[in-house]
Amino acid sequence: MTSSVPSVGTSRITRTRKSPPASLPDHFSRKGYLSVSDLVGPSWCEYNYQYGILSLSHLPPSLRPSTITTESGATLAAAPQLVAQKETTLNAGKAIHTVLEREVAPVQVVVETESREDAWALRLMNLWCDVVALTRLKAGKGSGKGKESCVREIPVYGWIQGVMVMGVIDEITKRTIEAGSSNREKGKTWSSQEEWKKEQLRKSSTSSPKKSKQANGSTTKPLTAFFGSSQPSQPDPPPQPQEHGWGYFLSDTKTRISSWLPAEEDQFSARMQCMTYKRLFDGLLLGALLSSPSSTLDSKTLSFDPNTTPMDWTETFASLDLDPDQPLSDVFLRDAMPVCESWGVELDGWVRRRGADVCTLDHVRLLLEEGLRMLVEDAGRGKVGKGEAMVIQDRLALTYRRQASRGKRGKRKKGSGTRRSARIAAESTTDTSTAKQTTLDEQLAIAKDDSTEDRAVELPTEEEQISVDDSQPLQNHDNPPGPTTDTEKKSLDALDGRNDAQHAIQETFSSPPLSLTPSRNRTHRPSPTPSPPASPTPPSSPSIIGIVSFAHTPSTLDAYLRRMISMWKGERSLIGVRADQTRRCWTCEWLDGCEWRNEQAQRAAGNRKEKSEQAEAKVSVAVEKDPEDAEGEEFWENVDYDSIEVRDATGKLVDW
């Protein structure tokens, strides 16, 4: 079960072309804010991310500059073949996410805006629609078609270490939970996919029909089993009813052409992404609770990220130079009111009950915060067991889906040694959840008139295991043959991470800026009060490779975000890949001329030269003798040992 949420947006606008940024800090100062992808994208390679920003890689290849010049004065050119391969794989991933999004948001409602206040009211209203949809979902009882209740593409806003951050959560699911389920694993976990395969082989070998038959045949009964018991049989006590509740679970979807899960190290940026989403959403919830003194909800009885910043919209509007009391335009209200009515809210009456005659941005803020408090109440009703209620659960997940094969392939004969010629070139992982904004955010990409002032070594994650549900097998019968060597597999994984970083770059340019110019362009607007659509029949959803479950760890997230924000502010130098991560360079279009690689090569050459000089110096010391040592050796060689007499304590000669 999914929620059909109408997608709200504005019409597209022609954007003025600006010169490429000179550096990452320059890009940040122009935007005045960061996206979640800005924070997690550079974790693959900070130099690769910078080159993508400077080359405007969010544009089609034909519109990008042929070369880029870095702050240090280096001039680089991207490898055309690798650029073309990347574009192909990115588009394939986008198609999958489009299918997933249309399953829950098949209807698009276009809303016109005339002012910056209109634009931000639309953003908040889009988030309000998703929040209300979550509260009205019925908790799903499992995974699979018809068993899940979820809302996808939820926009989030907040502040992290004094920086405005925006993002789009891929999916929040409402699922049933049982008392004590948080303290035990749902199923067995494996540290790798190879371990999972070994377990399946062990199960199949121990449960063969022959063994089962022998086991059944050798079963014997004890003698007492043939005699009646002297005690009257007692009926079994009736089973105790299991206490059920529900909770909200945040996850992100990654798409791959390969049929295996990435190594834990290569999941790092995706894990930080989910943790950042939870922190931002917790900040919205906590801010809504603190903004209403009359609310009966007590934030002390609830569990949020301990380091989240409560969202203060009043201060946020002031920092964005927005007037929250300015009346919203008539054209905006004309389109927005039917959307509110579709969720059971008559906007005019809602505003009048608050003693106002006209609707303002602040009224939409109040509407959003009311919806967020409703979500907190719903999570409290679904809590089971003792302890604090948690809205977004601490257990996060990454769902890896396989992209559809490009055309049918002939069957390979068993034992055939032929390999796919394009195996490495065609492989990718695409993280379009980070690159794709909601329809609202895509349509609000309006050029910023004035610059906004700047406000305000990769860390390992804690050891987590890969949780794989037996109902979601890792293998896919339609998968092409996997790589035959470890080197090939590393090459494909390198393509995966590279494309994740590229999607992050696309989002950082497509995300809506903080300052907006009025938009009067208009496109075809469907009926603003669409009836709930029938179950869509989209193309078959991509099969699931595996689901990686991990815990939200605020301390790890804090350390990582601190390093990323210091990089964006220019407070530290960029850091490339480690020596044991050079496989990430194999598929990088900036391999030739990469400043980090050149710097490391020069450093390695210097170290080799220094070691060589030290070794030569040691040899020279061993060969060349000191003059004083030479004189000492000459003295002992000329001593007449026969003339030396040695006597003991009594004065007698000693034969020595």
C-alpha positions as CSV (number, residue, x, y, z in Angstrom):
1,M,0.0,0.0,0.0
2,T,1.3,3.4,-0.9
3,S,0.0,6.9,-0.5
4,S,-1.0,8.8,-3.7
5,V,0.4,12.2,-3.0
6,P,-0.2,14.9,-5.6
7,S,3.1,16.5,-6.5
8,V,3.0,20.3,-6.3
9,G,5.2,22.5,-8.4
10,T,5.7,25.6,-10.4
11,S,6.4,26.0,-14.1
12,R,10.0,26.0,-15.3
13,I,11.8,29.3,-15.9
14,T,14.7,30.2,-18.1
15,R,17.8,30.6,-16.0
16,T,20.5,33.1,-16.8
17,R,23.9,31.5,-17.5
18,K,26.6,32.4,-15.0
19,S,30.3,31.8,-15.0
20,P,31.5,28.6,-13.4
21,P,32.6,28.8,-9.8
22,A,36.3,29.1,-9.1
23,S,36.3,26.7,-6.2
24,L,34.1,24.8,-3.8
25,P,34.0,27.7,-1.3
26,D,33.2,30.1,-4.1
27,H,30.3,27.8,-5.1
28,F,29.0,27.8,-1.5
29,S,29.2,31.6,-1.2
30,R,27.2,32.0,-4.4
31,K,24.4,29.6,-3.2
32,G,24.4,30.6,0.5
33,Y,23.3,27.2,1.5
34,L,24.3,23.5,1.1
35,S,22.3,20.5,-0.1
36,V,22.6,17.2,1.6
37,S,24.4,15.9,-1.5
38,D,26.9,18.7,-1.1
39,L,27.8,17.2,2.3
40,V,28.0,13.6,1.3
41,G,29.1,13.7,-2.4
42,P,32.7,14.7,-1.8
43,S,33.3,11.7,0.5
44,W,34.1,9.5,-2.5
45,C,36.9,11.9,-3.6
46,E,36.9,15.6,-2.8
47,Y,39.0,16.4,-5.9
48,N,36.6,14.6,-8.2
49,Y,33.7,16.5,-6.7
50,Q,35.5,19.8,-7.2
51,Y,36.3,19.1,-10.8
52,G,32.7,18.2,-11.4
53,I,31.5,21.5,-9.9
54,L,34.0,23.6,-11.9
55,S,33.1,21.8,-15.1
56,L,29.4,22.3,-14.7
57,S,28.9,18.6,-15.1
58,H,25.1,19.0,-14.3
59,L,24.8,20.3,-17.9
60,P,24.7,18.1,-21.0
61,P,28.3,17.3,-22.1
62,S,27.9,19.6,-25.2
63,L,27.3,22.6,-23.0
64,R,30.2,22.1,-20.6
65,P,33.5,23.9,-20.9
66,S,36.2,21.9,-22.6
67,T,38.7,22.6,-19.9
68,I,38.7,23.8,-16.3
69,T,41.3,25.9,-14.4
70,T,41.7,25.2,-10.6
71,E,42.7,27.6,-7.9
72,S,46.3,26.5,-8.2
73,G,46.3,27.3,-11.9
74,A,46.2,23.8,-13.2
75,T,44.3,23.2,-16.4
76,L,42.4,19.9,-16.9
77,A,40.2,18.3,-19.5
78,A,37.8,15.4,-18.9
79,A,38.1,12.1,-20.8
80,P,35.2,12.2,-23.4
81,Q,34.6,8.4,-23.4
82,L,34.2,8.2,-19.6
83,V,31.9,11.3,-19.7
84,A,29.7,9.6,-22.2
85,Q,29.6,6.3,-20.2
86,K,28.6,8.2,-17.1
87,E,25.7,10.0,-18.8
88,T,24.3,6.7,-20.0
89,T,24.4,5.1,-16.6
90,L,23.0,8.2,-14.8
91,N,20.0,8.3,-17.1
92,A,19.3,4.6,-16.5
93,G,19.2,5.2,-12.8
94,K,16.9,8.2,-13.1
95,A,14.4,6.1,-15.0
96,I,14.1,3.7,-12.1
97,H,13.5,6.4,-9.6
98,T,10.9,8.0,-11.8
99,V,9.0,4.6,-11.8
100,L,9.2,4.5,-8.0
101,E,8.1,8.1,-7.6
102,R,5.1,7.8,-9.9
103,E,3.9,4.8,-7.9
104,V,3.0,7.2,-5.1
105,A,2.7,10.5,-6.8
106,P,1.1,10.0,-10.2
107,V,-0.6,13.4,-10.2
108,Q,1.2,16.7,-10.7
109,V,-0.5,20.0,-9.6
110,V,1.2,23.1,-10.9
111,V,1.0,26.2,-8.7
112,E,1.9,29.7,-9.9
113,T,4.1,32.0,-7.8
114,E,4.6,35.7,-8.0
115,S,7.0,36.5,-5.1
116,R,9.7,35.0,-3.1
117,E,7.2,34.6,-0.2
118,D,5.0,32.6,-2.6
119,A,7.8,30.3,-3.5
120,W,8.7,29.5,0.1
121,A,5.0,29.1,1.0
122,L,4.9,26.5,-1.8
123,R,7.9,24.7,-0.5
124,L,6.4,24.5,3.0
125,M,3.0,23.4,1.6
126,N,4.7,20.6,-0.4
127,L,6.3,19.3,2.8
128,W,3.0,19.7,4.7
129,C,1.2,17.4,2.1
130,D,3.8,14.7,2.6
131,V,3.6,15.0,6.4
132,V,-0.2,14.7,6.4
133,A,0.0,11.7,4.0
134,L,2.3,10.0,6.5
135,T,-0.2,10.4,9.3
136,R,-3.0,8.9,7.3
137,L,-1.2,5.8,6.1
138,K,-2.1,2.4,7.5
139,A,1.0,0.7,8.8
140,G,2.3,-2.0,6.4
141,K,3.0,-5.5,7.6
142,G,6.1,-6.3,5.5
143,S,7.9,-5.7,2.3
144,G,6.8,-6.2,-1.2
145,K,4.0,-5.0,-3.4
146,G,0.9,-4.1,-1.5
147,K,2.5,-4.6,1.9
148,E,4.3,-1.3,2.4
149,S,2.9,2.1,3.2
150,C,5.3,4.9,2.3
151,V,5.7,8.4,1.0
152,R,8.6,9.2,-1.3
153,E,10.5,12.4,-2.1
154,I,10.0,14.4,1.1
155,P,11.7,17.8,1.1
156,V,13.5,18.7,4.3
157,Y,15.2,22.0,5.5
158,G,17.2,22.8,8.5
159,W,20.5,24.1,10.0
160,I,23.6,22.2,10.6
161,Q,26.5,23.8,12.4
162,G,25.2,27.3,11.4
163,V,24.7,26.4,7.7
164,M,21.4,26.2,6.0
165,V,20.9,22.7,4.5
166,M,18.2,21.4,2.1
167,G,17.6,17.9,1.0
168,V,15.0,15.4,-0.3
169,I,14.4,12.2,1.7
170,D,13.9,9.3,-0.7
171,E,11.4,7.3,1.3
172,I,9.7,7.1,4.7
173,T,7.8,3.9,5.4
174,K,5.1,3.3,8.1
175,R,5.5,-0.3,9.3
176,T,4.1,-2.3,12.1
177,I,6.4,-3.2,15.0
178,E,6.0,-5.6,17.9
179,A,6.9,-5.1,21.5
180,G,10.6,-5.8,22.1
181,S,11.3,-5.9,18.3
182,S,13.8,-3.1,18.7
183,N,15.9,-5.3,20.9
184,R,16.2,-8.2,18.7
185,E,17.1,-8.7,15.0
186,K,14.3,-9.5,12.6
187,G,16.5,-12.1,10.9
188,K,20.0,-13.3,10.7
189,T,22.7,-10.9,9.5
190,W,25.7,-11.4,7.3
191,S,28.8,-9.4,7.1
192,S,29.0,-9.9,3.3
193,Q,27.1,-11.3,0.4
194,E,29.6,-14.1,0.1
195,E,28.8,-15.2,3.6
196,W,25.1,-15.1,2.8
197,K,25.7,-17.5,-0.2
198,K,27.6,-19.9,2.0
199,E,24.7,-20.0,4.4
200,Q,22.2,-20.8,1.7
201,L,24.4,-23.6,0.4
202,R,24.7,-25.0,3.9
203,K,20.9,-24.9,4.4
204,S,20.3,-26.7,1.1
205,S,22.8,-29.4,1.9
206,T,21.4,-30.1,5.4
207,S,17.7,-30.1,4.3
208,S,18.0,-32.6,1.4
209,P,15.0,-35.1,1.0
210,K,17.3,-38.1,1.6
211,K,18.6,-36.9,4.9
212,S,15.1,-35.9,6.0
213,K,13.7,-39.3,5.1
214,Q,16.5,-41.1,7.0
215,A,15.9,-38.8,10.0
216,N,12.2,-39.6,10.0
217,G,12.7,-43.3,9.6
218,S,15.1,-43.5,12.6
219,T,12.8,-41.8,14.9
220,T,11.8,-44.0,17.9
221,K,9.4,-43.5,20.7
222,P,10.1,-44.0,24.4
223,L,8.3,-46.9,26.2
224,T,6.3,-44.5,28.3
225,A,4.7,-43.1,25.2
226,F,2.5,-46.2,24.9
227,F,1.0,-45.8,28.3
228,G,-1.6,-43.3,29.5
229,S,-0.6,-40.7,32.0
230,S,-1.9,-41.0,35.5
231,Q,-2.3,-37.3,35.7
232,P,-5.2,-35.6,33.9
233,S,-4.0,-33.7,30.9
234,Q,-3.9,-29.9,31.4
235,P,-5.0,-27.8,28.5
236,D,-2.3,-25.5,27.1
237,P,-2.7,-21.9,28.2
238,P,-4.1,-19.6,25.5
239,P,-1.3,-17.7,23.7
240,Q,-0.9,-14.1,24.9
241,P,-1.9,-11.5,22.3
242,Q,1.2,-9.9,20.8
243,E,1.3,-6.1,21.3
244,H,1.6,-4.3,18.0
245,G,2.3,-0.8,17.1
246,W,3.9,1.2,14.3
247,G,6.8,3.3,13.5
248,Y,8.3,5.4,10.7
249,F,11.4,4.2,9.0
250,L,13.7,6.2,6.7
251,S,15.5,4.7,3.8
252,D,17.2,5.5,0.6
253,T,17.3,3.7,-2.8
254,K,20.4,3.0,-4.8
255,T,20.4,1.5,-8.3
256,R,23.0,-0.8,-9.7
257,I,23.6,-2.8,-12.8
258,S,25.8,-5.2,-10.9
259,S,24.1,-7.9,-8.8
260,W,26.2,-7.6,-5.6
261,L,26.2,-5.2,-2.7
262,P,29.0,-2.6,-2.4
263,A,31.6,-3.0,0.2
264,E,30.9,-1.3,3.5
265,E,33.5,1.4,2.9
266,D,31.7,2.3,-0.4
267,Q,28.4,2.6,1.5
268,F,29.8,5.3,3.7
269,S,28.4,8.4,1.9
270,A,25.0,6.8,1.5
271,R,24.9,6.1,5.3
272,M,25.9,9.6,6.1
273,Q,23.2,10.8,3.7
274,C,20.4,8.9,5.6
275,M,21.7,10.1,8.9
276,T,21.7,13.7,7.8
277,Y,18.1,13.3,6.5
278,K,17.1,12.0,10.0
279,R,18.8,14.9,11.7
280,L,17.1,17.5,9.5
281,F,13.7,15.8,9.9
282,D,14.1,15.6,13.7
283,G,15.0,19.3,13.7
284,L,11.7,20.1,11.9
285,L,9.7,18.0,14.4
286,L,11.5,19.4,17.5
287,G,11.1,22.9,16.2
288,A,7.4,22.4,15.7
289,L,7.0,21.2,19.3
290,L,9.0,24.1,20.8
291,S,7.1,26.7,18.8
292,S,3.8,25.8,20.4
293,P,3.7,26.4,24.2
294,S,0.1,25.3,24.3
295,S,0.9,21.9,22.8
296,T,0.2,18.9,25.1
297,L,3.2,17.1,23.7
298,D,6.3,17.0,25.8
299,S,9.6,16.9,23.9
300,K,11.2,15.3,27.0
301,T,9.2,12.1,26.5
302,L,10.3,11.9,22.8
303,S,13.6,10.7,21.3
304,F,15.3,12.8,18.7
305,D,18.9,13.1,17.4
306,P,20.6,14.6,20.4
307,N,22.6,17.0,18.2
308,T,19.8,18.2,16.0
309,T,19.1,21.9,15.7
310,P,15.4,22.7,16.3
311,M,14.0,24.5,13.2
312,D,13.2,28.2,14.0
313,W,11.3,29.4,10.9
314,T,11.1,33.0,12.2
315,E,14.9,33.3,12.3
316,T,15.1,31.4,9.0
317,F,12.8,33.8,7.2
318,A,14.8,36.7,8.6
319,S,18.1,35.2,7.3
320,L,16.5,34.7,3.9
321,D,15.2,38.3,3.9
322,L,11.6,37.1,3.7
323,D,8.6,38.9,5.1
324,P,6.4,36.3,6.7
325,D,3.5,38.7,7.2
326,Q,3.3,39.7,3.5
327,P,0.0,38.5,2.0
328,L,0.4,35.7,-0.5
329,S,-0.6,36.5,-4.1
330,D,-4.0,35.8,-5.4
331,V,-2.7,33.5,-8.2
332,F,-0.9,31.4,-5.6
333,L,-3.9,31.1,-3.3
334,R,-6.1,30.2,-6.3
335,D,-4.0,27.2,-7.1
336,A,-3.0,26.3,-3.5
337,M,-6.4,26.3,-1.8
338,P,-7.8,23.3,-3.8
339,V,-4.7,21.3,-2.8
340,C,-5.4,22.0,0.9
341,E,-9.0,21.1,0.4
342,S,-8.0,17.7,-1.1
343,W,-6.4,17.0,2.3
344,G,-9.5,18.2,4.2
345,V,-8.3,21.8,5.1
346,E,-10.3,24.8,3.9
347,L,-7.5,27.4,3.9
348,D,-9.6,30.5,4.1
349,G,-11.5,29.3,7.1
350,W,-8.3,28.0,8.7
351,V,-6.8,31.5,8.4
352,R,-9.9,33.3,9.7
353,R,-10.0,31.1,12.8
354,R,-6.6,32.6,13.6
355,G,-7.9,36.1,13.5
356,A,-6.6,37.1,10.0
357,D,-8.2,38.2,6.8
358,V,-5.4,37.3,4.4
359,C,-3.1,34.3,4.2
360,T,0.6,34.9,4.6
361,L,3.8,32.8,4.6
362,D,3.6,32.6,8.4
363,H,0.2,31.0,8.1
364,V,1.6,28.3,5.9
365,R,4.4,27.9,8.4
366,L,1.8,27.4,11.2
367,L,-0.1,24.9,9.0
368,L,3.1,22.9,8.5
369,E,4.0,22.9,12.2
370,E,0.5,21.7,13.0
371,G,1.0,18.8,10.7
372,L,4.4,17.9,12.2
373,R,2.8,17.8,15.6
374,M,0.1,15.5,14.3
375,L,2.9,13.2,13.1
376,V,4.5,13.2,16.5
377,E,1.2,12.3,18.1
378,D,0.7,9.5,15.6
379,A,4.1,8.1,16.4
380,G,3.3,8.3,20.1
381,R,0.1,6.3,19.6
382,G,2.1,3.6,17.7
383,K,4.8,3.2,20.4
384,V,5.0,-0.2,22.0
385,G,6.8,-1.1,25.2
386,K,8.5,1.3,27.6
387,G,10.8,4.1,26.9
388,E,10.7,7.3,24.8
389,A,8.7,7.5,21.7
390,M,10.7,7.9,18.5
391,V,9.2,9.4,15.3
392,I,11.9,8.5,12.8
393,Q,13.4,5.2,14.0
394,D,17.1,5.0,14.6
395,R,17.4,2.0,12.4
396,L,18.0,3.3,8.8
397,A,18.2,1.3,5.6
398,L,19.7,1.4,2.1
399,T,17.8,-0.5,-0.6
400,Y,20.0,-1.6,-3.5
401,R,18.0,-2.3,-6.7
402,R,19.2,-3.7,-9.9
403,Q,18.8,-1.7,-13.1
404,A,17.0,-3.5,-16.0
405,S,19.2,-5.2,-18.5
406,R,19.7,-3.5,-21.9
407,G,18.1,-6.0,-24.2
408,K,18.2,-9.8,-24.1
409,R,21.4,-11.8,-24.0
410,G,22.0,-15.2,-25.3
411,K,22.6,-17.9,-22.7
412,R,26.1,-18.7,-21.9
413,K,27.2,-22.3,-21.9
414,K,28.3,-23.6,-18.6
415,G,32.1,-23.3,-18.3
416,S,32.4,-20.8,-21.1
417,G,35.3,-18.5,-20.7
418,T,34.0,-15.6,-22.8
419,R,33.5,-12.3,-21.1
420,R,31.3,-9.4,-21.8
421,S,33.3,-6.8,-23.7
422,A,31.5,-3.9,-22.1
423,R,31.2,-5.3,-18.6
424,I,33.2,-2.6,-16.9
425,A,32.2,0.3,-19.2
426,A,28.5,-0.4,-18.6
427,E,28.5,-0.8,-14.9
428,S,27.3,2.0,-12.5
429,T,25.5,2.8,-9.3
430,T,23.3,5.8,-9.6
431,D,22.0,7.6,-6.6
432,T,19.3,9.6,-8.2
433,S,17.5,10.1,-4.8
434,T,20.3,12.6,-4.1
435,A,20.2,14.1,-7.5
436,K,16.4,14.3,-8.0
437,Q,14.4,16.9,-6.2
438,T,10.7,16.8,-5.7
439,T,8.7,18.4,-8.5
440,L,8.4,21.4,-6.3
441,D,12.1,21.9,-5.9
442,E,12.8,21.2,-9.5
443,Q,10.3,23.8,-10.6
444,L,11.6,26.4,-8.2
445,A,15.1,26.5,-9.6
446,I,15.1,30.2,-10.2
447,A,18.3,32.3,-10.6
448,K,19.5,34.2,-7.6
449,D,19.9,38.0,-8.1
450,D,22.3,38.8,-5.3
451,S,24.9,36.8,-3.6
452,T,24.1,35.6,-0.1
453,E,26.7,36.1,2.6
454,D,28.3,33.0,4.1
455,R,26.5,32.1,7.3
456,A,27.8,31.1,10.0
457,V,40.5,12.0,6.3
458,E,37.1,10.2,5.7
459,L,35.9,8.8,9.0
460,P,35.1,5.1,9.2
461,T,31.6,4.1,10.2
462,E,31.0,1.9,13.2
463,E,31.0,-1.8,12.3
464,E,27.6,-2.8,11.1
465,Q,26.3,-5.9,9.4
466,I,24.3,-6.3,6.3
467,S,20.8,-7.3,7.1
468,V,19.2,-9.3,4.3
469,D,15.7,-10.6,4.5
470,D,15.3,-14.1,3.2
471,S,12.2,-13.0,1.3
472,Q,14.4,-10.7,-0.7
473,P,17.0,-12.9,-2.3
474,L,20.2,-11.4,-3.4
475,Q,20.4,-13.2,-6.7
476,N,18.5,-12.2,-9.7
477,H,18.0,-14.8,-12.4
478,D,18.1,-12.1,-15.1
479,N,21.5,-10.8,-14.0
480,P,24.3,-11.0,-16.5
481,P,27.3,-13.0,-15.5
482,G,29.3,-11.3,-12.8
483,P,32.9,-10.3,-13.0
484,T,35.4,-13.2,-13.2
485,T,38.3,-11.4,-11.3
486,D,38.6,-9.3,-8.2
487,T,40.1,-6.6,-10.4
488,E,37.0,-6.4,-12.6
489,K,34.7,-6.3,-9.5
490,K,36.8,-3.4,-8.1
491,S,36.5,-1.6,-11.4
492,L,32.7,-1.9,-11.4
493,D,32.5,-0.7,-7.7
494,A,34.7,2.3,-8.7
495,L,32.1,3.2,-11.3
496,D,29.4,2.9,-8.7
497,G,30.9,5.4,-6.4
498,R,31.9,7.8,-9.1
499,N,28.4,8.0,-10.4
500,D,27.1,8.6,-6.9
501,A,29.3,11.6,-6.7
502,Q,28.1,12.8,-10.1
503,H,24.5,12.7,-9.0
504,A,25.3,14.7,-5.9
505,I,26.8,17.4,-8.2
506,Q,23.7,17.4,-10.3
507,E,21.6,18.1,-7.3
508,T,23.8,20.9,-6.0
509,F,23.1,22.8,-9.1
510,S,19.4,21.9,-9.5
511,S,18.4,22.6,-5.9
512,P,16.4,25.8,-5.4
513,P,18.4,28.8,-4.3
514,L,17.5,30.8,-1.3
515,S,16.7,34.0,-3.2
516,L,14.1,33.7,-5.8
517,T,12.8,36.1,-8.5
518,P,9.1,36.3,-9.3
519,S,7.8,33.7,-11.7
520,R,4.9,34.4,-14.0
521,N,5.4,31.7,-16.6
522,R,2.7,29.1,-16.5
523,T,2.2,25.6,-18.0
524,H,-0.8,23.4,-18.4
525,R,-2.4,22.8,-14.9
526,P,-4.3,19.6,-14.3
527,S,-7.3,19.5,-12.1
528,P,-6.2,20.9,-8.7
529,T,-8.5,18.5,-6.8
530,P,-7.6,15.1,-8.2
531,S,-9.4,12.1,-6.9
532,P,-7.3,9.4,-5.5
533,P,-6.0,7.5,-8.6
534,A,-6.5,3.9,-9.1
535,S,-3.5,1.6,-8.5
536,P,-1.0,2.5,-11.2
537,T,0.5,-0.1,-13.4
538,P,4.0,1.2,-14.0
539,P,6.7,-0.8,-15.6
540,S,7.9,-3.7,-13.5
541,S,9.9,-2.4,-10.5
542,P,13.6,-3.2,-10.5
543,S,14.4,-6.3,-8.4
544,I,16.1,-5.8,-5.0
545,I,19.7,-6.9,-4.7
546,G,19.7,-6.5,-0.9
547,I,18.8,-4.2,2.0
548,V,21.5,-2.8,4.2
549,S,20.3,-1.9,7.7
550,F,22.4,0.2,10.0
551,A,22.1,2.3,13.1
552,H,21.9,6.1,13.3
553,T,25.1,7.2,15.1
554,P,25.1,11.0,15.9
555,S,28.8,11.0,17.0
556,T,30.0,9.6,13.7
557,L,27.8,12.0,11.8
558,D,29.0,15.0,13.8
559,A,32.7,14.3,13.1
560,Y,32.0,13.8,9.4
561,L,29.8,16.9,9.0
562,R,32.4,19.0,10.8
563,R,35.0,18.1,8.3
564,M,32.7,18.6,5.3
565,I,31.6,22.1,6.4
566,S,35.1,23.2,7.1
567,M,36.0,22.1,3.5
568,W,33.1,24.1,2.0
569,K,34.1,27.2,4.0
570,G,37.7,26.9,2.8
571,E,39.1,26.3,6.2
572,R,41.0,23.2,5.1
573,S,42.6,21.8,1.9
574,L,40.9,19.2,-0.2
575,I,41.8,15.5,0.4
576,G,41.8,12.9,-2.3
577,V,41.6,9.1,-2.1
578,R,43.9,7.1,0.2
579,A,46.6,4.8,-1.2
580,D,44.4,1.8,-0.7
581,Q,41.5,3.5,-2.5
582,T,43.2,4.2,-5.8
583,R,40.8,1.9,-7.6
584,R,38.4,4.9,-7.4
585,C,40.7,6.6,-9.8
586,W,40.4,4.0,-12.5
587,T,37.1,5.2,-13.9
588,C,37.5,9.0,-13.1
589,E,37.4,11.2,-16.2
590,W,39.9,13.5,-14.5
591,L,42.5,10.9,-14.0
592,D,45.0,12.6,-16.4
593,G,46.1,15.8,-14.7
594,C,44.6,15.1,-11.3
595,E,46.3,17.4,-8.8
596,W,46.0,15.0,-5.9
597,R,47.6,12.1,-7.9
598,N,50.4,14.4,-9.1
599,E,51.0,15.6,-5.6
600,Q,51.1,12.1,-4.2
601,A,53.4,10.9,-7.0
602,Q,55.8,13.7,-6.3
603,R,55.6,13.0,-2.6
604,A,56.3,9.3,-3.2
605,A,59.2,10.1,-5.5
606,G,60.6,12.4,-2.8
607,N,60.3,9.7,-0.2
608,R,62.1,7.2,-2.5
609,K,64.9,9.7,-3.2
610,E,65.3,10.4,0.5
611,K,65.4,6.7,1.4
612,S,67.9,6.2,-1.4
613,E,70.2,9.0,-0.1
614,Q,70.0,7.6,3.4
615,A,71.0,4.1,2.2
616,E,73.9,5.6,0.2
617,A,75.0,7.5,3.3
618,K,75.1,4.3,5.3
619,V,77.2,2.6,2.7
620,S,79.6,5.5,2.6
621,V,80.0,5.5,6.4
622,A,80.8,1.8,6.3
623,V,83.4,2.2,3.6
624,E,85.1,5.4,4.6
625,K,86.8,5.1,8.0
626,D,87.4,7.9,10.4
627,P,91.1,9.1,10.6
628,E,91.1,8.7,14.4
629,D,89.8,5.2,14.1
630,A,92.6,4.5,11.6
631,E,95.3,5.8,14.0
632,G,93.9,3.6,16.8
633,E,94.1,0.5,14.6
634,E,97.7,1.3,13.6
635,F,98.7,1.7,17.3
636,W,97.4,-1.7,18.3
637,E,99.0,-3.3,15.3
638,N,102.5,-2.0,16.3
639,V,102.3,-3.1,20.0
640,D,105.0,-5.6,21.1
641,Y,102.9,-8.1,23.0
642,D,105.9,-10.3,23.9
643,S,107.5,-7.5,25.9
644,I,104.4,-7.0,28.1
645,E,104.5,-8.6,31.5
646,V,101.4,-9.3,33.6
647,R,101.7,-10.1,37.3
648,D,99.1,-11.1,39.9
649,A,98.4,-9.6,43.3
650,T,101.4,-11.4,44.9
651,G,103.8,-10.1,42.2
652,K,104.1,-13.4,40.3
653,L,104.3,-13.4,36.5
654,V,101.1,-14.6,34.8
655,D,101.3,-16.5,31.5
656,W,98.7,-14.6,29.5
